[in-house]
Every structure is written in structure tokens, then in C-alpha cells.
Amino acid sequence: MQKPGKTSKPVAAPLENPMIASDRVPANACGEPLTEDQIWQLLEEVKDPEVPAVSVVELGVVRKLSWQGEQLVVDVTPTYSGCPATDLIEELIAAALMQGGIRDPQIKRVLTPAWTTDWITPVGREKLRQFGIAPPQGSASKMTLLGHDQQITCPLCGSSHTEQVSEFGSTACKALYRCTDCLEPFDYFKCI
Ligand SMILES: [Zn+2]
């Protein structure tokens, strides 16, 4: 029996079983929940199928991580519509996340704003250059402004004496250039 005038204390919610909780949250090998940084690290392991030197993060196609309840949602923007690697990139991202312990990640294709080469990170640009692909120079908007008169630097010898051989290189996203100094052909990642 309660004494009159006294209100009963609300019953404290039972402590959540940490075992159950950790079972529901994506966890690393030690059973600790993955931090957002660790998820980005998993994504760093996913390489662009066309240019394995750069990751999808360096390429700038992974836009955002968010949670919908307990499901991880990854916003992915294809490099350009019609790029045949898009489906493969999304599959590789989902596979890497699941391998990292994330259950049933949702890959959301986000088409706006459209990807531009501006989204390639500085590290990604450097890796492209080391891979023998001239990274995009200047910003996409500047490219439109300046037209195609911009000089592309040879990734092999650094010479600015280069000429476009073909509008399309090894893939449609790249143009084929040739250096008139070292005479080597190279791919140029087009500004789009
Ligand atoms: Zn050269």
C-alpha cells in the first residue's frame, strides 16, 4: 500500500543487454560498433574498376553516409550517367561494407548534383598522375568557360607540349592524348 500524497516512482527501464545491442549495430572484429571513420576506411578499400589506383572515396562518388534506423544508407553518385562501371561500383561498395560487418547496406544512387571531376580529392588526383593518367586540371566550370584550349600536362615527363589524339581514351570518361616531347600516349580524365 502507498502512503497518500506520495507518487510512485516510474519503473526504470531495464538496462539493454549489451550483447543484444552490439548484435544489432555493425561491429568490428572486437565487437565494438563501427565509427563513421571506420566505415569510410572500408570504402577506401573499394577501387574504381576502371582506374584501380584510386578508391571510390578519392574519386568522390561516395557522397554521404546516413542511418535509416539500423540500415546504413550510402549515397553514391555515378561519375557520369551511362558509365558502365556504375553498377559494378555499387556492387563493390555493398560487398566491402558487408565484409566489414555491416548488414544489408543500402546503396542509394543520387544523380543530382551531378558528379564533376572537381569531386576527385587531391590524393586521388596525385594517384591518377602516378598511374599515368593526367588528372583533370582546373574545375569543370572553368573548363566550360575556357573551352578546350587548356594545356594538359604530360603525366609521364611533365611536359606541357601535348596534343589530343582522340576524344575517347581507354574508356569513354577519358580522352587520349599524346606528349610531343616524350611521344608517349596517355589518358586524360576529362572534365565533365
Ligand atoms: Zn611526356
Residues whose N, C-alpha, C, O or C-beta is under 5 A from the ligand:
A	BS01	ZN	C154 L156 C157 G158 S159 C179 D181 C182
